[in-house]
Amino acid sequence: MTAMTPGSNLPLPAVRVTVDVAAPVRLDVSALLLTADGKVRSDADFIFFNQPTGPGVTYRSGGGAAPDSVTVDTSAVPPGIERIVVTASPDAAGQTFQGIEPTATVRNADGGAVIASFTPPQLATETALVVVEIYLRGGAWKVRAVGQGYANGLAGIATDFGVSVDEEPAPAAAAAPPAPAAPAAPPAPAAPPAGHQPSPWLTAGAGTPAPVTPAPAPAAPPAAPAAPPAAGKINLDKGRVSLQKNQTVSLVKGGRPLLSQVKMGLGWEPAFRGRDIDLDASVIAYGPQRNHIDSCYFGKLSILNGAIKHSGDNLTGEGAGDDEVIVVDLGRLPAEATGLVFTVNSFSGQKFTDVAKAYCRLIDAASGEELVRFDLTGAEPQTGVMMAKLIRQFSGEWEMTAMGEFVKSRTVRGMVKPAAQAL
């Protein structure tokens, strides 16, 4: 058996594999069948407890006594499907993954032999997680450890991959006019296993509501409507947002996505022992398949036809304010640029444990208003750090997530692969 780390991959030695996802608490496990553009073909490609079977993919509930699992028969996966992502979220409404890191075990579905296991590290405010993915590469099926977290629950994953999400508080409607809702609910043959909290805001199959109506009516209405829209979602309506590691803010103000020019300011102070330190700020642009598009840094000050520009190199970190600034015109970014990762590297080789402090902040370029700030409070003896990422959502809005993840790399070139894995 191989213990996988984030981003690692293995060839699958079996045609049929099962992924068990276990945690100290009960989880809702699901799978999505994705095409080359990273989207489902329809809501029928979302496999979960209310829609447990799909082409080549089957969900099985553990009933609370065993882990939920997803079985993939790669020989039955339809043409055009290149990835099956396996996701998980805590069954209890609003619960995060902090302290309850799940473990995915990949095994031969027929013989039961364990192929690999993966436990995502350093989880905190995430309320949903892409755990692993089964993907097709060069005509062969492989498994990759992912561990990508979402602060906005299963709804965030669903919308990212193109599943229809009903933002209306459907359970509230059931409380007011129960009569019309009743016909859709009675056939509860596919009712979730005991203990599961249904998700009526998800739709499945050609946009029709999933056959989920909470049987215990008193329990579902208060839990289900509140969790999807509010699970960790922050926007800019109340002014500047100060993020902690792994927290996410939606760049939306007054109900409208922020699509203007913004500045990402990155700053630091000289080393504790008074020596100058040459840190380099960069931004790496990626496409929807985590494919590297381009990097903007001191050696390439403008990319994507000027939509991203760098202020130039600061060799010491001396002086107040931002040491290096990267300007991003969100409205001019090409459609293929869906992810930006902002990094800082110690070109001089000093470790971040020798840096007095480092931070990043997002600024409205027009008004100069600071929108989001992330102060790096901890440090590791490494030469590179991924400070933050901006991800374009399926709706077109952007979200910023504080990262603070350290890697061994003195240049932006060495950051391309780990930053892709962190998206």
N, C-alpha and C positions, 0 to 999 in steps of 0.2 A: 504494500500500500504506500502511496505517495502523499505526503502532507504538503498541500499546495500553499503558495503565498499569492497575494494580490497580483493579478496580471499573468501568472504562470499558466501554462497550458500543457495538455497531454493528448496524445492520440487515443481514441477509444478502441479498446481491443474487442469490443462486443457490438453487435448490431443493435441490441436492445439494452438500454441502461436505465437504472432507476436512481433518482436523486432523493435521498431522505434529508429533511431539514429539521433538526432537533434543537431545542433551547430549554432553559429552566422553566419557561412559561409556555402557554399554548400559543401557537402561531397559526396564521392563515397563510398557506402556501399556494402559489399559483404559477402559471406558465403562460408565456406569450410567444406565438409563432410570428417571426419577423421576416420581411423580404429584404432585399439588398439595400433599400433606403431606410432600414431600421424601423419600419412601421408594420402594423398588422394589416392584412387585406380587408378585414371587416372585424366586427366585434366577436364573430364566431371563432376567431383565432386567440381569444382570451379564455384560458382553461382554468377554472377554479371550482370551489365546492358547489356552486349552483349550475355550472356547466362543465362537468367533470371529464368529458371526452371531446377530442378534436382529431383532426387528421394526423395520425401518428403519435399523438400525445394523450396521456391519461393521467388524471389526478386521483389520488386515493387518500381519504382521510384516515388518520390514525385514531380518531375517536377520543383523543385526549390521553389514551393509554400508550400510544406509540406515535412516532413522528409522522406528519403528513408527508406524502411523497409524490413525485412526478415521474412517470415512466415515458421514455422516448424511444419509439421504434424508428430508427433512422431509415429503414427500408420503406417505411410507409409515409414518411414526411413528403408532402407534395412538392413538385418542381416549383422553383421560385422562392421557397422558404430556405433561408440561409442561416438563421439563428433561432434557437429556442432559449429564451431567458427564463430562469427560475427565480421567483421573487418570494419574499416573506414579509409579513408585518405582524406585530403582536395582536392577539385576538382582542385584548382589552382596549377599549376606546381611549385614544390619547396617550397610551403607554409608549415610551421610547425604548431603544435597544441598549441604553446605558446599563451595563452590568449584566446583561442577559445575552451576550454574544451567541448567535446561533452557529451550529456546525452542520455543514452539508457533507453527506457521505455519498459518493458515487460508486455504484456497484453494478455488476452484471445482473440484468433483470431476470435471467434464466437460471444461472448457476448460483447467484448470490455472492460471488466473490467480490470483495471490496477492491475498487480500482484506485480511489483517491479520497482524501478528505480535505475540507477547507473551513477555517474559522476566521471570518473577517476581523482584523484588529482595530482597536481604538474607536469603537462606536460610542456615540454620546446622545445627541438630540434626534437622531434618525428615528422615524416612525415607520419606515418601509425600506426595503433593501433588495437590490438585484444581487443575488447570492452567487450564482454561477450561470454560465451559458454553454449550451451545446451548439457548435457552429461548424459549418462546412467550409473547408479550405483546401483547394487543390484537389477536389474530388473525394477528400477523406473527412470524416467527422472527428471533431476534437472537443475537449472540454476545457474551458477557461475559468479560473477563479476571478471573480469580479469584486464583490464587496462594495458596490456603489450605493451610498445611502441617500435617502430623500427625507426632508423635514416636513413634507406636506402629505405624508401618508400614501396609501395605495393610489389615491387620486393622482398624485404627482407622477407615479410610474405609468399609470394608465394613459394619461394625456400625453406624456412624452412619446409613447409608442403608438398613439393614434386611436386608442379605445375611446368610445363615446362616454362622456361623463356628464350626468345630469346634475347641474349645480343647484337646481331647485330643491327645497326641503321636502322631498316626496313624502316622508312619513307624516309630516304635519297635515298634508292633504288627506291622508288616510284617517286622521283623527276627526276632521271636520265632516267630510262626506264619506262615511265608511261604505255606503252601498255600492258606488261605482268601483271601488277598489276591490271589493270582495270577489268578483268573478275571476280576476287575474290571479288571486292568491290561492283559492282552494286547492288546485292541483299541487299540493306540497310534496309530491313524491320526491322532488329533488331538494327537499328542505335540507338546510345545513345540519351537520351533525350536532348533537346536543352540546351546548356550551358555546357554539360559534355565534358571534354577533354578525348578522347579515349586513350586506352593503347595498341597500336599495338604490343608492345614487349611481351605481355602475349599471350600464346597460350591456346586454349581450345578444348577439344574433340580430343582424340587420336593423339595429337601432331600437329594437323593442325592449321594454323593461325586462330585466332578468326575472325569472319566476321566483322571486324572493319576497315574501311578505312576512314580517316577523310574526311567528305564531304566538309568542308571548307578547301581545300588544303592549302591555304596560312597560316592558323593559326596553323594547327597541326604540320607540319614538324619542326618548330623551338622549339615547346614546348615538344612534346612527346619524341624525342630521347635524349634530354638533361637530363630530370628528373630522369629516372630510375637508370642509372649508377652513377650519381653524387650526389644524394640527401643525403647529410650529410656523405658520405662515406670517411673515412680517412684511409690511410695505412702508412707504416713505411718508404716509399721511401725517404722522406725528412729528415730523422733522428728522434730524440726524439720528441714525441708527448705529449703536455701538455693538459690534458682533463679538461673540466668543467663538472659539474654535469649533468648526463643523456647523455653525448656525448659518441660516440662509435668509436673505432678504429679497423680496420681489421688487424689482425696480419699477414700481407702479405708484403713481401719486394722483389722488383725486379720481381714481378709477381709470386712469389712462396710462399706458406703458410709457416709460421714459425712453424716447428714441432720438434724443439730441446728443450733442457732443459732450463727453465726460472726460475727466482727467483721472488717471490712477496715479496718485503720488506715493512714492515709496521712500522711506527715510530710515536713517540709522545714525548712531553716534560712533565716534572712534572707540577703539578697544579700551577695555577697562584699565590696562596698564599704560595707556597714553599713546600707543603706536597707531599710526594711520592704518586704515583698513580699506582696501579697494573692493567694494561690493558693486555688482552689476545687476541692474533691474532689467527684466525682459518680459515680453508677452509672447506666448506660443498660440497660434491659431490652428484649430482643428475642424474637420468636417464631421458629418453625422455618424460616420463609422470610426470615429477617433483617429481618422487619417490626418497626418500632419500636413497643413497647408503652407505655413510660413512662420518665421520667427522674427520679431522686431527687437533689436538690441543695439548696443553701442556701435556695432559694425554694420548694421543695416537699419537706418533710422526711420525708414518709411516702408510700409508694406500694404498690400491689398489696395493699390491705386490711391494711397494717401489716406485711407480710412483709419489707419493706425500709424501714429508717429511717436518717435522717441525724442526726449529732450537732449540727449547726449550723456557722455560718461562723466561721473563724479569719482575722482580717484581716492578721496580720503574720507568722505562723510562729514567733513567740517562744515560748520554753519548751521543756522536754524532753518527750520522748514524742510520741505521735501528735497531729497538729494537728487532723485531722478524722477521724471514725470513722463508718463505714457498717455498720449491723447487718443481717445477712441471715439470715432463718430459712429454711434450705434445705428443711425439711420442710413449710413452709407456702406455698412458692411455687406458684402455679397451674401446671397442666400446660402451658399455652401459653407460659410463660416458660422458654425453653430456653438463652438466652445472656445473660450479664451482662458488660458492659465497664466497668471502673473507670477514670476519667479524672481528670486534674488540669489546670486552666486558670489562666493568669495574667490575672486580671481587670484588674489594674493595667497590663497591657501590657508588663511587663518580660519579657525572654526567659529561657528556661531556662538559658542560658549564664551568667546572673546569679544563679542559685540555687546555694547552697552545696552542698546535697545533697537528694535526694528518694528516698523509699522507699515501699514498701507491704508490709504484713504481714497474714497471715490468722491470726486468733486464735480459739480455742475459747471461746465466750462463757461457758460454764458453769465451766470450770476456769481460764480466763485463760492457758492454755498457748499459746505461739506455735507455729503449725503450719507456716507457709510464709512465707518472706521474700524480697523482691526489692529489691536496692539498685540504683538507677539510676546507673550509673558514668559514662556518657557523656551529653552534652547537645548540643542543636542550637539555633540562634537562632530558636526558634519559641515560640508562646504556649500551646500545648496539647500534652499527651502522653497516650497511652493506656498505662496502667501494666500492667494485667493483665486477663484475661478468665476467666470461669467458664462452662464449657460442660456442659450436661446430656447425658450419653451415652445411647445407645440402651438400655443396660442399666439406666439410672436413676441411676447414679453421676455425680458431678460431677468435672470436671478443671479445674485452674487452670493457665493458661499465662502466663508473664512476657512482656510485649510491649515496652515501652519505645519505642514508635513516636511520633514527633513530628509534629504538624500545626499549621497556622496557624488558631488559633481561641481567642478570649478567653472564650468561654462554652460551656456544655455543648450549647447548641442547635447550634453549629457542629460538634460532635463526633459527632452522630447518624449522619450519612452515612458518614464515614470509619471509624467504629467498626463499622458494619454490614458494610462491605467487608472489615474485618479478621477477621470471625467465620469 
